């Protein structure tokens, strides 16, 4: 009977992760885009320089950078013209070549979703039209910047929605542009939509599959910046993007790791992230993400709330922000702190030392805690977990927006 009860509890917990914000939202499962850039087969077969070119899939960003450093300007231009899709997405290649290569690739792209990305003057550091599309854009002078930031967004973002205006400062380009303006001279910000994000609130958003694939791509991207001689970045991670950053943290060459509106980072605390970066966390009091249970069970959920004092992150004030997409709104306390982090002059408060509440993240190893629960209904009297304190049933959490980009 106890095993049956534990199974029911596990099912209820898992279900609450997926349904706790808005009820079940049926969405198509996304297939993560992985592997080398488009056109890599032709690149590998090209002997125009009399020798083989570095394999886009196996060569490290440092090896790519070394290869391009050994070419003349004419040879670099030749490869750019022959293989714009590879050069434009090749981590470790000089950013100036990548800008020009992606401009060529976008000029040849006939998909209307990407038309605005081809506007003159834009600094597109990566562009892959496959699937829903991926893109990275630079705001500021990246080569001259003393401080660099990378912004990693959450669900419902791709190259086709990158320029949407409806959600303003909540869209990747809007967040990056606003952060760069607030941070000021000497900084550059990259809006990086370089992974396949979940669509809606469903199993993709509740699991780490897409985040794991994204973590590998984010790691390689930041290693490419380092190989090109750029400063180690501060990485800002919004919503599901914080799951990506949590899984990548131990490999990211970052100065700071800043999560906002996070459902969890798949780590119990800062130490478990295995990073030397300073870790910051923000959540405003009106963000619906606060209604998402901070559980991790049977592969579902993302674990501890990074703003919980027990997690050990430095708190970013966010009382003036509004909603899940309001952290970069001009004039807010959260944006002011983000800008200070981006400039490298943020105050360094000690991690919050408040006594942790009488709650904890529920993981697989915590199942024995509920061994005496005879039915799921008994959870109301047995488990006083804060996440469920205001819900009469597991599926009765306060309704929240179904899509981070629902306003698109």
C-alpha positions, 0 to 999 in steps of 0.5 A: 500500500505504501508503494502504491501511495508513493506512486500516486504522490509521484504522479501528482507531483509530476502532474503538478509541474506540467499542469500547475500553471495553466492546466494541460496545454497541448503542444507539439513536442520539439525536436532539438536542433543539434549538430554542425551548421547548414552547408557543412558537408560542402565545407568539408569537401572543399579543397579550394585552399589546397587542404582540408578545412576544420570540421565544424562538428569536431574542431574546437572553437580554439582550433577554428580560431587558430585556423582563421588566424593563419589565413590571409584576408583574401582567403578568409573572404573566399571562404566567406563567399563560398560558405556563408552559412558555415562561416556565419555559425562557426564558433571561433571564427572572427566575429567580423567575418561572421557578421558579413557571412550572415548578412549574405545568408540572410540576403539569400533567404526567401523566408518572410519570417527572417526578412527583418533580420536582413536590415542593413546595420544589424550585427547578426552573429549567428543565423540558422534557418532550419526548423523554427530558426535560430539567431544571435544578434549583437548590440554595441561594439563587441570587438571594442567592448570591455564587458560583454553580456549574453542573454539566453531567453526561454520558451516560445523564442526562435528566429521567426519571433525574434523581432516581435514587438508585442511583448517589448522588453520581454522579447530577446532583442528588446531585452538585449537592447534595453540592457545595453542602453542601461549598461552604457559605453564600453559594453556589448550585449548578445541576444542568443536564441541559439537553441530549440526552445519549448513551445507553450507549457507542456512536457518540453517546458517541464523536462530538461531535454531541450535544455540539455541540448541548448546547454551544449550549444551555449557552452560552445558559443561562449567558448567561441567568444573566448577563442576570438579574444573577447572578454568572458561574459555575464550570462543572463538567463530568463525563464526556461533559459535558466534551465539551460544555464543551470545545466551549462554552468559548470562549463561556461566561461562566465563572470556572472550567471544571472537568472530571472523568472526561473522555474529552477536550474536543475541544481539544489544550490549554488555549489551544485552548479559547479561554477566559479561565476557569481550567481544572481537571481531575481523574481518579482512578486507578480511573476506567475512563475512563482506558482510553478512548483519547485519540484524535480521528480521522475524527470519532470520539474527543474528543482529549487527556486534560485531566489530561495535563501537556501539556494545561496544566490545573490538576490537581485531586487525586483519589486518594481518589475511587473509580470514574467516579462517585466524585468528589463522594463526601463526604470525598474530596480531589476534593470538597474542591477542588471546594468551594474552587473553588465558593467562589472561594478555591481555591489557584491552582497553576501549570499542571503543568510536568512533561515531557509523556510520549512520547505525543500525541493522534492527530488527522487531521493525524497520519496521516502518522506511520503512513505506513510501517505495512504492516498494523495488526498492525505498530502493536505495534512502530511506535507506542508510544502509551501508550493502547495499550501495555497492549492486545494489540489495539485492541479489547482495552482493559480492560472498563468499565461500558457505561453511566455510569448503568448502576446506575440 
